Amino acid sequence: MKHLGTKKLETERLILRQFTINDAEFMFKNWANDDNVTKYLTWPTHKDINVSKYVLENVLILNYKNNDSYQWAIVLKEINEPIGTISVVDKNDEIQMVEIGYCIGKQWWNKGITTEALNAIIKYFFEEIEVNRIEAWHDIKNLNSGKVMAKCGMKCEGHLRQSRKNNTGLSDSAIYGILLEEYLKNK
């Protein structure tokens, strides 16, 4: 893989860019403070804006110095503020694989925004980073997350019982994947 880091990407409605400390208010109010958004995630709901500031300063922004770190703010052009995040949550250079995770604020659910962001990320990783495989997981109770993956050309490869832990406890998970050869074939 040719790691290039979190490069700014643009779609019709979105700008995907690195987070800045000025995004703390948006992170908190638009998604991180909502138990509905974090229900199936592995990190807890932010109880106040100081948690969002801490995460930005001490986790996300610090990792940008590494060219193999990928964490985007999903900025809706219409309002020019971050409404969610999409990132690489795991990777394996040996098999040229990245695992993607995402979340957006509830008021933007079911509008195709996450699908638009994931499609841009898939294109970036196949065409510029030169990965061979992109995968993503979801709690089987979170059907809409699986629908996003399927709309982006990812195939459900199976279900694993009690394979992950999220804010609901142990969960059954579905894994989706797309290979470079499939991406090129459907491009």
N, C-alpha and C positions, 0 to 999 in steps of 0.2 A: 504494500500500500504506500502511496505517496501522501503522507500526512501534510495537510495545509492549514489545519486549525479552523476555527469558527469564522469563516469568510461570510461577508454580507451577501445575502441572496434576496432576489426580488421576484414576486409573482404579480399577478393582476391586482390582487387586493392586499398583499402582505409585503412587509419587509422583515426578513429574518436577519437579526444582527446580534452582536455581542451585547451582553447586559452591561449597564453602568450603575454606579451607586445611586444615580438619580432615578432609577427604576424601582426603588424600594416601595414607594407609595403605590405605584401601579401594581406591582407584584402582590402586595398585601390586599389591596381593595378589589382587584380584578379576578384573583383566583386563589391565592395561598391561604386566605382566611376562611374559606368556605368548606365545611365538612362534606358537602355533596361532591365537590371537586376532588377532594383528597381521599374520599372513601376507599377507593381501590388502589391508592398509591402506597409507596413504602415510607414516605416521610410524613410527619404529623402536620396537621393544620397549624398555621402560624397564629398564635394567640394575640400578638400585637406587632406593630410595624418594626420594632427592634429585632425581632426574629428574622424578618425579611432582610433588614439591613445587614445582620450578621451573616446570613447565608450568602448574600451578594458579595460582601467584602472578603469573607474568610473561606469561601468555597468556590463559587462560580468565577469571580473576577480573577482570583489568584491562579486558577487553572488555565487561563488564557495564555500564559507564558509558555505552556506546553503545546507544541503544534499537533499533538495527537488528542487534544481535548476539544470536544464539540458540544457547545451549549448555546442555543439560540433563544433570544426573546422573539416571540411572535408578535409583531407590531401590525395592527390593523391600520392601513393608510388613512381610512375614512376618519379616524379619531386621533391618529398619530400617537398611540400609546400601546405599550405591551398588554396583551390580553392572555398570554400563556407562554409556554415554553416547549421546546422540542430539543432533544439531546441524545447523545450516545451514552447509554448507561452501562455498556460493557462492550469489549472488543477483543478480537483475537487476531493478531497480526499474522500468525503462522498459517491460518486458514483464510485470511483476508475477509474477516467477518466483523460487522458492527451490529449491535443491538440498539434499537431506537426506543425511546420512551417519550411521552408527550402528555400535556394537559392544557386545557384552556378554561377560561371562566365560563360559568354556567349560562350566562346570558348569550353566549356565542355558540352554544351547542346546536347541532343539527342545521348548520348553515354552510357546510362544506369547507369551513376554514381549516380544520385539522387535516382534512384530506388534501387540500391545496398545499399546506405546509409540508406534509409527509411526501407528497409527490416531488416537491422541490428538493427535499433532502435526499430522496432516492436518486434523483438525477445527479445531484452533486457527488454522492458517494460512488456511483458507478462510473460517471464520466470524468471526474477530476481526482478522486482519491484512489480509484481503481480497486475497489473492493470486489470480491467475488460473490458475497452473500450478505444480505441484509435481513435481520430478523426482528421480531417484536412479539411480546407476550401480552396476554390480558387475562384477568380474572374472568372465568366463564360466565359470571353473573353480569359482567359489564359488556353486554352484547354490542353496544354502539362502537366501542373501541375496535372490536373485531370487524365491524362493517367498514370502518375507516381503512383498516389494513387490506381488506378484500377489494375495496374500490381502487386502491393503489396498486393492484396487481399481485399482492402477496397471497400465497396459498396457505390454507390451514393445514399444518403438517401433523397435528395430533393434539391430544389432551393428556395432561399429567395430573394425577390426583394428589392433592395436598402438596404441591411442588413449590409453592411460593408463599411468602407471608406478606400481607399488606395490612392496612388499618382495620380490616374486618377479621383478621386472624389468619390461620392457614387457609389457603385457597387452592381450588382446582384451577389449572391454567390451560389456555390454548396457546399454541405457538404457531406463528405465521412466518413465512420466509419467501424471499424472492432471490433468484440467482441472476448473475450477470447475463447469462445466455438467454434467460426468459425476458429480461428487460430489453436486450437488444432485438429479440425476435418481435416484441410488441411495440417497439419504439416507432 
